[in-house]
Amino acid sequence: MSRSCAIVPAIVSAFLFLATASTVVVADGHAGPPPGAGPVGGSYEGQVYNGDDMDPVLTVFSRSPSGAWTGSYVLGEEEDVEVGQLDACTWETMLLITCRWTDRHGVGFARLLFSSDFRAFRGFWGNSMDALTLPWEGGRE
């Protein structure tokens, strides 16, 4: 079994714990894409650059009752999983969102561009808005 396949059950378990044990409230500068733009909320399986290679990641977006966006991610590291949160999300355009990420390793930013049907995103992350160079991508069926 490849390293990625072995980590997927751990990612799913960590995500289920995160989804049932905590709520992330996003301080949102904008309410998000205009009505009818598509279903942004939900889970996206993908990869993110971590350490010295791409690792599997499950990224989740949802909207709070107040209209703010929530986010979390579960990253499959070589020997463990990393759980993080996305907050301070701002929609720059109908398809482009910028969020602050936070996990046990620190704080930084991610800028993610969604496809027009919101079934995938590609973007970059880093420790500051001036250094968004590391890939982060996700998709769903």
Protein Blocks (a to p, Z undefined) as FASTA:
>chain_A
ZZklmmmmmmmmmmmmmmmmpccddddfbgbjcehiapfbccddddddehjaccdddddd
dddfkopacdddddddfkbccddddehiacfblmlccdddddfkbccdddddddfkopac
cddddfbfklccbccddddZZ
